[in-house]
């Protein structure tokens, strides 16, 4: 069965419309995901910077490391740690410092801070300096 010219043109336009709609929707999803993840990381880094300044000011005022960390509100599953004279302190006992990757602690000690993002895949870890 041979289709007429009108039918072939209509099918071609339909397939072209489908391809363009799929490409636009994939591009929109990718851009939105990237943008939202970037915003979340930026907000987390800003929060960490403000929290580190608050802990630094508390320590300079004579507070103990545990008291300084208790002033920081816990957000989600995040946990603040501070190293003072070679000893790691934390406000909670959710994750002890020795349970963290050695590379992350070394980077934090060397650079003055570090972050780690863990995806759902346990093998997809990245450690970077702030």
C-alpha positions as CSV (number, residue, x, y, z in Angstrom):
1,X,0.0,0.0,0.0
2,X,1.4,3.3,-1.1
3,X,0.6,6.5,0.8
4,X,-0.3,9.6,-1.0
5,X,1.8,12.8,-0.9
6,X,-0.5,14.4,1.7
7,X,-0.3,11.4,4.0
8,X,3.5,11.2,3.7
9,X,3.9,14.9,4.5
10,X,1.5,14.6,7.5
11,X,3.5,11.7,8.8
12,X,6.8,13.5,8.3
13,X,5.6,16.5,10.2
14,X,4.2,14.3,13.0
15,X,7.5,12.5,13.4
16,X,9.5,15.8,13.2
17,X,7.2,17.3,15.8
18,X,7.7,14.3,18.1
19,X,11.5,14.5,17.7
20,X,11.6,18.2,18.4
21,X,9.3,17.9,21.5
22,X,11.5,15.1,22.9
23,X,14.7,17.1,22.3
24,X,13.2,20.2,24.0
25,X,11.9,18.3,26.9
26,X,15.2,16.5,27.5
27,X,17.1,19.7,27.3
28,X,14.7,21.4,29.7
29,X,15.0,18.5,32.2
30,X,18.8,18.5,32.0
31,X,19.0,22.3,32.4
32,X,16.6,22.3,35.4
33,X,18.4,19.5,37.1
34,X,21.7,21.1,36.7
35,X,20.4,24.5,37.8
36,X,18.7,23.2,40.9
37,X,21.6,21.0,42.0
38,X,23.9,24.0,41.5
39,X,21.6,26.2,43.7
40,X,21.5,23.5,46.4
41,X,25.3,23.2,46.5
42,X,25.7,27.0,46.5
43,X,23.3,27.3,49.4
44,X,25.0,24.5,51.3
45,X,28.4,26.1,50.8
46,X,27.1,29.5,52.0
47,X,25.6,27.9,55.0
48,X,28.8,26.1,55.8
49,X,30.8,29.3,55.5
50,X,28.5,31.2,57.8
51,X,28.5,28.3,60.3
52,X,32.3,28.1,60.2
53,X,32.6,31.9,60.9
54,X,30.2,31.4,63.9
55,X,32.2,28.5,65.3
56,X,35.5,30.5,64.8
57,X,34.0,33.5,66.6
58,X,32.8,31.3,69.5
59,X,36.2,29.6,69.8
60,X,37.9,33.0,69.8
61,X,35.5,34.1,72.6
62,X,36.7,31.2,74.8
63,X,33.9,28.6,74.2
64,X,34.9,25.0,74.1
65,X,34.7,23.3,70.7
66,X,31.6,21.3,71.7
67,X,29.8,24.4,72.9
68,X,30.7,26.2,69.7
69,X,29.3,23.4,67.6
70,X,26.1,23.2,69.6
71,X,25.3,26.7,68.5
72,X,25.0,25.6,64.9
73,X,21.5,24.3,64.0
74,X,21.4,20.9,62.3
75,X,20.0,20.9,58.8
76,X,18.8,17.6,57.4
77,X,21.4,14.9,57.8
78,X,24.4,17.3,57.8
79,X,26.9,17.2,60.7
80,X,29.5,19.8,61.6
81,X,32.9,18.8,62.7
82,X,35.8,21.0,63.9
83,X,39.5,20.1,64.5
84,X,41.2,21.9,67.4
85,X,44.8,21.1,68.1
86,X,44.6,17.8,66.3
87,X,41.4,16.5,67.9
88,X,38.1,16.3,66.0
89,X,35.0,17.5,67.8
90,X,31.3,17.1,66.9
91,X,28.1,18.3,68.5
92,X,26.4,15.0,68.0
93,X,27.4,11.3,67.8
94,X,25.7,10.6,64.5
95,X,28.9,10.0,62.6
96,X,32.2,9.9,64.5
97,X,35.2,11.5,62.7
98,X,37.0,8.1,62.5
99,X,34.1,6.8,60.4
100,X,34.7,9.4,57.7
101,X,37.0,8.7,54.7
102,X,40.7,9.4,55.6
103,X,41.1,11.4,52.4
104,X,38.3,13.8,53.3
105,X,39.8,14.4,56.8
106,X,43.3,14.9,55.3
107,X,41.9,17.4,52.8
108,X,40.0,19.2,55.5
109,X,43.1,19.5,57.7
110,X,45.3,20.6,54.8
111,X,43.0,23.1,53.2
112,X,41.0,24.3,56.2
113,X,37.8,22.7,55.0
114,X,36.4,20.1,52.7
115,X,33.1,18.8,51.4
116,X,31.8,15.5,50.1
117,X,28.8,14.8,48.1
118,X,27.4,11.2,48.1
119,X,25.0,10.1,45.5
120,X,22.7,7.1,45.7
121,X,25.5,5.1,44.2
122,X,27.9,4.2,47.0
123,X,30.8,4.2,44.5
124,X,30.1,7.7,43.2
125,X,31.9,9.8,45.9
126,X,33.7,13.1,45.3
127,X,35.8,15.1,47.7
128,X,36.7,18.6,46.9
129,X,38.0,21.6,48.8
130,X,35.5,24.5,49.4
